[in-house]
């Protein structure tokens, strides 16, 4: 695929450092917003490089970014994306697989640590781990929350106004409510569905990591 995606990202990171701090922040908002669209990461990096070069050229000519790409950065990005081909069905599947594998790689060790504590203090079942119904529900809610947060951040990268008009207590209240919804099942539904051996947990982690790496390699 022409250049390796990681190599291109590395080049773009070095190129971006030549920008002023203000323009680096603008470029970050642009890239984050581009990630909300149904286009590949490789094409995002291609667009990022083109825009970085445009802004750099503008800096050399003492032009502001809004003079180079226009005052409406969101509309500018929309116009670019409209000219790009969307992800194919195969690419969508790979992205979904990568996302699920990565979430499991993060959440499984957390679950293992909490289950280890329960097995040690309550169940006295080591080297086996209890698998609770509530824990599985909580993992599902946390994974969904993570996806929602990513979607929200990418879609609102250009919105500089504080949510809830600066009422910080409303933000904390909303966040607390969401976290309660995520973690409450693990405290309420304490039915043990089954036990799994510690060795299988380690093996599952290794298999997930191998599958994630293989998915990345095949996706290049």
C-alpha angles and dihedrals in degrees: 000000000000099000127010112261093231091049091051091048090051091052091049092050090055092045092049091057088068090066124090117261091253093052091045088059091049091049091050090055090049094050093046090051092048089056089063090069131086094255132111124266089239092059090046088057092047090052090044091055093049093049092046091054090048092052092045091052088050091052090052088055092045092247125146119239091248088056090054103044101012133262095275104070093176093055089047091055092045091054092051094047091049088064095050125087113248123238116286120237089257092052091049090053092049091049091050092048092049091048094050093045092049092049091051091048089056100038100040096065089048091051090046092054094049091045090049089056091050093046091049099045105027116012097037086204102129131176082036126070124219114232110210125201090228093053091056091049091049092050089052093050093046091051090050090047091052091053090048093051092050091049092049095048094049094046095048102039092120095047106101098174115101114251116251089023094277097312094139093181090062090054092052091045091052092046092048092050092050092049091049090053089051098047103030095083091059089059098039104041102053097159111133108230096186144321126254126197119247090236091058090053091055091045091050091052091051092048092049091050091048091048091049093050091046090050091052092049094048091047093059 
